[in-house]
Amino acid sequence: MSSNVAEISLQPVSQNALGAGLARLSAGQKLKFGLGALGLLAVGLALFFMGQQPDWRVLYANLSDKDGGAVVAQLSQMNIPYQHADGGQAIMVPADKVHDTRLRLASQGLPKGTVNGFELMENNRFGMTQFQERLTFQRGLEGELTRTIQSLSSVQAARVHLALPNQNGFFREQQKPSASIMLSLHPGRTLDKAQVAGIVHLVASSVPEMNPKAVSVVDDAGSLLSASPDGQAQGADTQKLQYTQQLEQNYTRRILDMLEPLVGVGNVKAQVNADVDFSLVESTSEQHRPNQTPDSSAVRSQQIVEDGSAPSAQPAGVPGATTNQPPATGTAPINGAAAPLGVAANGSNAGATRRESVINYEVDKTVKVVREASGTVRRLSAAVVINHRSSTDRSGKTVTEPIPPEQLAQMTALVRETIGFSQDRGDSVNVVNAAFNVNQSTEVEPAVWWMQAENQELARSLAWPLGLVAVGLLVLLGLVRPAFKLMTTQNTTVVAAPPQLNAVLNETPERPGLPMPAGQVEPEVLRLEDAKRLAKENPMAVANIVKGWVNGEVPV
């Protein structure tokens, strides 16, 4: 067995290893260790409070005191934390509750906005001039009209401006009031002509002596919604265009409803162009029929003139009672034969007589007034494109083929009957069969991952936590770890290893070819027993030896 001595590093056991390690550090090392510990503590506290404190975002800004109080009261009811910013002008809530809170408050009509009405008249100051009173009344009237207009479902906000001129005693010099209204509509909503006319008449009826034509309504884009002051030409043109578009869409829908069951949805495209006549035509005709018979015609006027001279009375006849009788009553029928001149009705000669008769009959006349309706269709033009038919061949591949001419002719006849084709009117229908290009839509390439908005927002939210973690790692590796390593490193003492351990390290056991006699113990077993006993008695020495083996150090 060799007598080599191994150097064993022994660590004396200390009851207060941390205190002993601090005692071995120099003043500079203690300062670095303290700064590093404080830095780690600050980083840990910052990460803790950042994880506990929510990210605050602005819910509403520039609110009035009334709306702000209503919003705060509602937030307290909903148990949503909030805080004030900018001197109470803004209300902030956690970032993950901003949109949900806005929707819930909007469903309850908050914030309502500050619109002052006639309550302004309650704050009249002593010594207010007449001009200030008129101005306050005008502001109150504008506020009341604004509130009324904002109550409409489609209107989000409104502004009303009234021009109320001063009235004097001269009636001819008095000016009429006027008004201007600006509307801000909810997204996706519009106002039709009837609703705009209702707003105009509402304002005109609220101000005395105001003509509805003096009210102008515009939207937030600057488009004039009410009729132009110079007449209804612009509104009439808009109505004509809407009527034409509606008529064309109606014909197009009819064609699609007729052909889609035959060729499939999406396999037919149709467009209809309508030439509509909006002119108003009024014609008057007067007709005279030929002369009619006197029995069937109406007498308009009749004039009869009779002129005669009575003869001298001379006694005649046989004297007696018959001669002394008065003459008989004369007759003059309208259509009867006239008696001869100088002959009375009883046949006696009555002297010279002249008779004239004038009859005026009504002239037969027919007056006819014809007014043609506006918006008549003068001509229709329809263009229809039908996709090729799709079929599957024997191999299972989808192929397209054109529609047979006879079937295409039948579809053309259907289109003509659908739109009410009239050859006398000059209508035209063109049906074409062609293959549709299905690869027109191109896929939009997604943006680079670092340019996507959600990734940028995630990077901004993780910037502070990651930065604090990096600072903490630098403090730990640069200040705390070297000082802690010096604190845990203890003084080593070199002692001689027991001969049994040297034997275990340096002796190579001899293994004879023949077995040992009975009753004898092998030297290898004895050395192993000595090593076990040494490990129990001095574990630190054995641990240092094993550490040297692991580090590649060879005991001397």
LINRA-V611489 format. One record per residue. N is the residue number from 1. PSI is psi in radians with two decimals (none if undefined). Layout:
n;psi
N;PSI
N;PSI
//
This chain:
n;psi
1;2.33
2;2.67
3;0.38
4;2.59
5;2.26
6;2.39
7;2.12
8;2.26
9;2.01
10;2.38
11;2.06
12;2.39
13;2.25
14;2.47
15;-0.52
16;1.40
17;-0.66
18;-0.73
19;-0.68
20;-0.65
21;-0.70
22;-0.60
23;-0.53
24;-0.29
25;2.61
26;3.05
27;-0.74
28;-0.70
29;-0.65
30;-0.67
31;-0.77
32;-0.74
33;-0.73
34;-0.77
35;-0.71
36;-0.72
37;-0.73
38;-0.68
39;-0.75
40;-0.68
41;-0.73
42;-0.74
43;-0.74
44;-0.72
45;-0.69
46;-0.76
47;-0.64
48;-0.83
49;-0.57
50;-0.60
51;-0.51
52;-0.56
53;2.23
54;2.82
55;2.06
56;2.39
57;2.71
58;2.19
59;-0.97
60;2.56
61;2.72
62;0.80
63;2.62
64;2.92
65;-0.65
66;-0.84
67;-0.67
68;-0.73
69;-0.71
70;-0.70
71;-0.75
72;-0.72
73;-0.69
74;-0.63
75;-0.65
76;-0.65
77;-0.62
78;0.04
79;0.76
80;2.14
81;2.56
82;2.85
83;2.78
84;2.67
85;2.80
86;0.77
87;0.53
88;0.01
89;-0.29
90;2.57
91;2.22
92;2.49
93;2.92
94;2.55
95;-0.58
96;-0.03
97;0.15
98;-0.97
99;-0.71
100;-0.69
101;-0.72
102;-0.74
103;-0.70
104;-0.66
105;-0.63
106;-0.59
107;-0.38
108;0.12
109;0.47
110;2.51
111;2.60
112;-0.34
113;2.66
114;1.89
115;1.97
116;2.33
117;-2.39
118;-0.06
119;-0.25
120;-0.49
121;-0.26
122;-0.24
123;0.60
124;2.27
125;2.73
126;2.36
127;0.25
128;2.35
129;2.94
130;-0.62
131;-0.73
132;-0.64
133;-0.77
134;-0.71
135;-0.70
136;-0.72
137;-0.72
138;-0.73
139;-0.71
140;-0.71
141;-0.71
142;-0.71
143;-0.71
144;-0.72
145;-0.65
146;-0.77
147;-0.75
148;-0.74
149;-0.65
150;-0.29
151;-0.21
152;2.52
153;-0.53
154;-0.23
155;2.19
156;-0.74
157;2.73
158;2.63
159;2.31
160;2.22
161;2.13
162;2.41
163;1.74
164;1.73
165;2.75
166;2.37
167;2.38
168;-3.07
169;-0.19
170;2.03
171;-0.64
172;-0.42
173;0.04
174;2.42
175;2.55
176;2.51
177;2.79
178;2.94
179;2.64
180;2.35
181;2.29
182;2.24
183;2.44
184;1.97
185;2.75
186;2.60
187;2.30
188;0.09
189;2.64
190;2.93
191;2.29
192;3.11
193;-0.64
194;-0.70
195;-0.71
196;-0.73
197;-0.60
198;-0.71
199;-0.73
200;-0.83
201;-0.49
202;-0.82
203;-0.75
204;-0.57
205;-0.30
206;-0.26
207;2.22
208;2.52
209;0.41
210;2.27
211;2.35
212;-0.44
213;-0.27
214;0.19
215;2.18
216;2.35
217;2.18
218;2.77
219;-3.12
220;-0.20
221;-0.02
222;0.15
223;2.39
224;2.11
225;-0.53
226;2.99
227;2.60
228;2.56
229;-0.45
230;0.02
231;-3.00
232;0.34
233;-0.77
234;-0.77
235;-0.66
236;-0.73
237;-0.70
238;-0.71
239;-0.66
240;-0.76
241;-0.75
242;-0.69
243;-0.73
244;-0.78
245;-0.71
246;-0.67
247;-0.77
248;-0.72
249;-0.59
250;-0.79
251;-0.69
252;-0.74
253;-0.64
254;-0.75
255;-0.76
256;-0.70
257;-0.47
258;-0.65
259;-0.45
260;-0.65
261;-0.36
262;-0.73
263;-0.12
264;2.69
265;2.32
266;-0.04
267;0.19
268;2.41
269;2.38
270;2.54
271;2.39
272;2.30
273;2.14
274;2.24
275;1.84
276;2.36
277;2.01
278;0.19
279;2.50
280;2.11
281;2.25
282;2.15
283;2.51
284;2.25
285;2.48
286;2.16
287;2.47
288;2.18
289;2.84
290;2.92
291;2.44
292;3.02
293;2.69
294;-0.51
295;-0.56
296;-0.06
297;2.73
298;2.37
299;2.16
300;-0.81
301;2.71
302;2.35
303;2.23
304;2.21
305;2.20
306;2.32
307;2.23
308;2.68
309;2.23
310;2.38
311;2.86
312;2.39
313;2.08
314;2.36
315;2.35
316;2.83
317;-3.09
318;2.26
319;2.47
320;-2.89
321;-0.58
322;-0.67
323;-0.54
324;0.06
325;2.54
326;2.73
327;2.77
328;2.76
329;2.30
330;2.63
331;2.49
332;1.39
333;2.65
334;-0.86
335;0.13
336;2.96
337;2.34
338;2.47
339;2.65
340;2.61
341;2.35
342;0.05
343;2.19
344;3.06
345;-0.50
346;0.17
347;-0.07
348;2.76
349;1.94
350;0.04
351;-3.01
352;2.23
353;2.38
354;2.30
355;2.23
356;2.44
357;2.13
358;2.13
359;2.18
360;2.16
361;2.65
362;2.41
363;2.28
364;2.09
365;2.40
366;2.10
367;2.15
368;2.15
369;2.14
370;2.15
371;2.01
372;2.53
373;2.56
374;2.54
375;0.51
376;2.54
377;2.10
378;-0.56
379;2.50
380;2.41
381;2.14
382;2.31
383;2.18
384;2.31
385;2.24
386;2.36
387;2.73
388;2.69
389;2.51
390;2.40
391;2.90
392;2.23
393;-3.00
394;-0.53
395;-0.03
396;0.19
397;2.42
398;2.18
399;2.74
400;2.57
401;2.62
402;2.76
403;2.41
404;2.60
405;-0.66
406;-0.65
407;-0.62
408;-0.63
409;-0.65
410;-0.70
411;-0.66
412;-0.70
413;-0.65
414;-0.72
415;-0.71
416;-0.76
417;-0.51
418;-0.72
419;-0.01
420;0.97
421;2.34
422;2.06
423;-0.60
424;-0.53
425;-0.27
426;0.43
427;2.70
428;2.45
429;2.23
430;2.03
431;2.14
432;2.44
433;2.08
434;2.76
435;2.29
436;2.56
437;1.87
438;-0.09
439;0.55
440;-0.56
441;2.21
442;2.41
443;2.35
444;2.17
445;2.34
446;2.64
447;2.78
448;2.55
449;-0.58
450;-0.17
451;-0.08
452;2.47
453;-0.69
454;-0.61
455;-0.68
456;-0.70
457;-0.67
458;-0.69
459;-0.70
460;-0.64
461;-0.48
462;-0.01
463;-0.88
464;-0.85
465;-0.76
466;-0.65
467;-0.73
468;-0.68
469;-0.72
470;-0.73
471;-0.71
472;-0.70
473;-0.70
474;-0.74
475;-0.69
476;-0.80
477;-0.51
478;-0.51
479;-0.84
480;-0.80
481;-0.81
482;-0.72
483;-0.71
484;-0.59
485;-0.68
486;-0.59
487;-0.66
488;-0.23
489;2.17
490;2.82
491;2.45
492;2.48
493;2.30
494;2.11
495;2.85
496;2.33
497;2.63
498;2.64
499;-0.47
500;-0.65
501;-0.65
502;-0.62
503;-0.67
504;-0.61
505;-0.75
506;-0.32
507;2.40
508;1.96
509;2.47
510;2.23
511;1.73
512;2.77
513;-0.47
514;2.61
515;2.66
516;2.62
517;2.80
518;2.48
519;-0.15
520;2.55
521;2.44
522;2.56
523;-0.56
524;-0.65
525;-0.64
526;-0.76
527;-0.63
528;-0.68
529;-0.68
530;-0.69
531;-0.66
532;-0.72
533;-0.65
534;-0.68
535;-0.58
536;-0.66
537;-0.70
538;1.37
539;-0.52
540;-0.71
541;-0.76
542;-0.64
543;-0.69
544;-0.62
545;-0.78
546;-0.65
547;-0.69
548;-0.66
549;-0.78
550;-0.67
551;-0.06
552;0.22
553;2.37
554;2.11
555;2.46
556;none
//
